[in-house]
């Protein structure tokens, strides 16, 4: 319940308001009888006394509202002052003007009455400000536009007619014009409020609008009768002004409802100034054709000047709203803690990235990352420490991304990176750089992040790609691997493991990872060599058409291919110079030692492949000197992957060779040291990446033409992390 209603229901206030209402109605009816049929006692008692009493009563009721109700107090105070100005005008007229010959015009009474109009307008502005959600200063400019436009219209239509019909002075004509003009401004303001409220203004605004409409009709009628010489002093027309005041007093004690709240936003804010501006243009056009008073032209020109200011204000407001929309949109698509784009942005952006990839016939890789040990940090050091770790992790992640790559935080400790324009193996290399930046390069160190990598094949939808990258991430977490490249065997093993509850398989993979990491830590010249070889084996196996189960076994064999080096002395493993013949013979034992270790874990097939992974097609390999097809194909795959990784990775004593150069070396030795089919499968995978780069450049040139006509679409894409459409590589 509003404070107006609660105070109005107080017993003493109810009595006072009831008495005021009775007095007001009685005085109005008595005055009506006096001007229609006449009452005994003379004009001073009825015409003057009752008239002044009604204005005094209205001022008193408004003052009581100001004293008792805090809400909208200033607006109603100005209304009360405006009523007092009306009363002062009538007192001045009765005391100093009435009865004069000739009657001075304009007079001091006119000054009071015109001040009252200004106060009424100010009171309306205060009331609108109190009831509007956010008051805009532009409303004051709109009011100035309305005043000037209405003044221009009035001057154009009435000025010459009044001058010719009455022969009055310019000051008298302007004073006569000021009254209907002021009424038009007040009425237009109220109509504006009606429009802003969706034509549901509520009772208070309705009463105020009715009051000013009555006053406007009365002033216009007075002006017309004055010009026509038919005005009757103290006639029925004079009843209109106190009636308007009584309606204002009634509106003051009408409690505001939901419909009284005004929303100063949207296109409706521009309707009123737009209409008045067009009206001013109409005055100028009419004046150029038929001629109008110079004052009308001046007022219309001033209207256009103020309208120009209003246009600037509207344009600035549009810019502010655009900036607010931009910030809100960015907040909706951004994680507030890390500053990365969030889960919502990831899903919307991935759809767009895949669509662009299909159009340009280029691949896309998706990397899913999981921070290792965040829960432990939260449990032991607190969530603030966990938040700091998340922010540091995100900052390092952003620092190593390529130009077209975009990172997202998709869960508590889960992140995603879209890598457009690359195939699976390049995506694996990108993941390797991320792993190095996020976990450090200490050999054998426990990784701080697990990464799953999946490539979007042709027609692959978003959810399937996410599922594949997630499967690779789950495998990396289960087996404590740094990076796992997706293959169909991951889904097969997951389904098999869920069906059989095969915890032994998970433990086996975990131990295999630990052994491989121990070997890499023992050999200071390698860093994640075994894990990289394992994923390279998967890449080559895909080119050779291996099935899911066979690929998974090969992945494990690739991971453990050097496990026998655990039994090789450190002096040989870490020797920086060339090995002697005796030392080399000792080094060659690692494949047999690896066989013994892996077969002892029950992995007979994988152990067999590891035993022969240094055999050569020309028979010059070890340990058994097998030739050609005698060597298991999986062993030949491991040898190619092992050699390629060794040539392209950095060592403390040299930089890694470029992939093209390493591939050329493999081609030269194909058929002798390396299996030709395995080299061809690797070359096919790497060549696909080179073709991708070429197609990306071609697509950029094609898409640049579209960008010239579609640059405006890039704003929303930025929030998703897509960047301009040409950022594919």
JONORQUI-V363904 format. One record per backbone hydrogen bond with DSSP energy under -0.5 kcal/mol. NH is the residue of the N-H (numbers start at 1). CO is the residue of the C=O. Records with the same first field share a line. If there is no record, write none. Layout:
NH: CO, CO
//
This chain:
6: 2
7: 3
8: 4
9: 5
10: 7
14: 10
15: 11
16: 12
17: 13
18: 14
19: 15
20: 16
21: 17
22: 18
23: 19
24: 20
25: 21
26: 22
27: 23
28: 24
29: 25
30: 26
31: 27
32: 28
33: 29
34: 30
35: 31
36: 32
37: 33
38: 33
42: 39
45: 42
46: 42
48: 43
49: 44
50: 45, 46
51: 46
52: 48
53: 49
54: 50
55: 51
56: 52
57: 53
58: 54
59: 55
60: 56
61: 57
62: 58
63: 59
64: 60
65: 61
66: 62
67: 63
68: 64
69: 65
70: 68
73: 70
76: 72
77: 73
78: 74
79: 75
80: 76
81: 77
82: 78
83: 79
84: 80
85: 81
86: 82
87: 83
88: 84
89: 85
90: 86
91: 87
92: 88
93: 89
94: 90
95: 91
96: 92
97: 92, 93
98: 93
100: 97
111: 107
112: 108
113: 109
114: 110
115: 111
116: 112
117: 113
118: 114
119: 115
120: 116
121: 117
122: 118
123: 119
124: 120
125: 121
126: 122
127: 123
128: 124
129: 125
130: 126
131: 127
132: 128
133: 262
139: 136
140: 137
141: 137
142: 138
143: 139
144: 140
145: 141
146: 142
147: 143
148: 144
149: 145
150: 146
151: 147
152: 148
153: 149
154: 150
155: 151
156: 152
157: 153
158: 154
159: 154, 155
162: 158
163: 159
164: 160
165: 161
166: 162
167: 162, 163
168: 162
173: 169
174: 170
175: 171
176: 172
177: 173
178: 174
179: 175
180: 176
181: 177
182: 178
183: 179
184: 180
185: 181
186: 182
187: 183
188: 184
189: 185
190: 186
191: 187
192: 188
193: 189
194: 190
195: 191
196: 192
197: 193
198: 195
199: 194
205: 201
206: 202
207: 203
208: 204
209: 205
210: 206
211: 207
212: 208
213: 209
214: 210
215: 211
216: 212
217: 213
218: 214
219: 215
220: 216
221: 217
222: 218
223: 219
224: 220
225: 221
226: 222
227: 223
228: 224
229: 225
230: 225
231: 225
233: 231
235: 232
238: 235
239: 236
240: 237
242: 238
243: 239
244: 240
245: 241
246: 242
247: 243
248: 244
249: 245
250: 246
251: 247
252: 248
253: 249, 250
254: 251
255: 253
260: 257
261: 258
262: 131
263: 196
264: 262
265: 263
269: 266
270: 267
271: 267, 268
272: 268
274: 270
275: 271
276: 272
277: 273
278: 274
279: 275
280: 276
281: 277
282: 278
283: 279
284: 280
285: 281
286: 282
287: 283
288: 284
289: 285
290: 286
291: 286, 287
296: 293
297: 293
298: 294
299: 295
300: 296
301: 297
302: 298
303: 299
304: 300
305: 301
306: 302
307: 303
308: 304
309: 305
310: 306
311: 307
312: 308
313: 309
314: 310
315: 311
316: 312
317: 313
318: 314
319: 315
320: 316
321: 317
322: 318
323: 319
324: 320
325: 321
326: 322
327: 323
328: 324
329: 325
330: 326
331: 327
332: 328
333: 329
334: 331
335: 340
336: 334
339: 335
341: 407
342: 333
346: 342
347: 343
348: 344
349: 345
350: 346
351: 347
352: 348
353: 349
354: 350
355: 351
356: 352
357: 353
358: 354
359: 355
360: 356
361: 357
362: 357
364: 456
365: 419
366: 454
367: 417
368: 366, 452
369: 415
370: 450
371: 413
372: 448
373: 371
374: 371
377: 373
378: 374
379: 375
380: 376
381: 377
382: 377, 378
386: 382
387: 383
388: 384
389: 385
390: 386
391: 387
392: 388
393: 389
394: 390
395: 391
396: 392
397: 393
398: 394
399: 395
400: 396, 397
401: 397, 398
405: 402
406: 418
408: 416
409: 341
410: 408, 414
411: 414
415: 369
416: 408
417: 367
418: 406
419: 365
420: 418
421: 363
422: 419
427: 423
428: 424
429: 425
430: 426
431: 427
432: 428
433: 429
434: 430
435: 431
436: 432
437: 433
438: 434
439: 435
440: 436
445: 442
450: 370
451: 482
452: 368
453: 484
454: 366
456: 364
457: 455
460: 457
465: 461
466: 462
467: 463
468: 464
469: 465
470: 466
471: 467
472: 468
473: 469
474: 470
475: 471
476: 472
477: 473
478: 474
479: 475
480: 477
481: 476
484: 451
486: 453
490: 487
491: 487, 488
492: 488
493: 489
494: 490
495: 491
496: 492
497: 493
498: 494
499: 495
500: 496
501: 497
502: 497
503: 501
506: 502
507: 503
508: 504
509: 505
510: 506
511: 507
512: 508
513: 509
514: 510
515: 511
516: 512
517: 513
518: 514
519: 515
520: 516
521: 517
522: 518
523: 519
524: 522
526: 523
532: 528
533: 529
534: 530
535: 531
536: 532
537: 533
538: 534
539: 535
540: 536
541: 537
542: 538
543: 539
544: 540
545: 541, 542
546: 541
551: 547
552: 548
553: 549
554: 550
555: 551
556: 552
557: 553
558: 554
559: 555
560: 556
561: 558
563: 560
565: 562
566: 563
567: 564
568: 565
572: 569
573: 569
574: 570
575: 572
584: 580
585: 581
586: 582
587: 583
588: 584
589: 586
590: 587
591: 588
593: 589
594: 590
595: 591
596: 592
597: 593
598: 594
599: 595
600: 596
601: 597, 598
602: 599
603: 598
604: 602
607: 603
608: 604
609: 605
610: 606
611: 607
612: 608
613: 610
615: 612
618: 672
619: 616
622: 614
628: 617
630: 627
631: 628
636: 632
637: 633
638: 634
639: 635
640: 636
641: 637
642: 638
643: 639
644: 640
645: 641
646: 642
647: 643
648: 644
649: 645
651: 654
654: 651
657: 647
662: 658
663: 659
664: 660
665: 661
666: 662
667: 663
668: 664
669: 665
670: 667
671: 674
672: 669
673: 669
674: 669
679: 675
680: 676
681: 677
682: 678
683: 679
684: 680
685: 681
686: 682
687: 683
688: 684
689: 685
690: 686
691: 687
692: 688
693: 689
694: 690
695: 691
696: 692
697: 693
698: 694
699: 695
700: 696
701: 697
702: 698
703: 699
704: 700
705: 701, 702
706: 702
707: 703
708: 704
709: 705, 706
710: 706
711: 707
713: 710
714: 711
715: 712
717: 713
718: 714
719: 715
720: 716, 717
721: 717, 718
722: 717
727: 724
728: 726
//
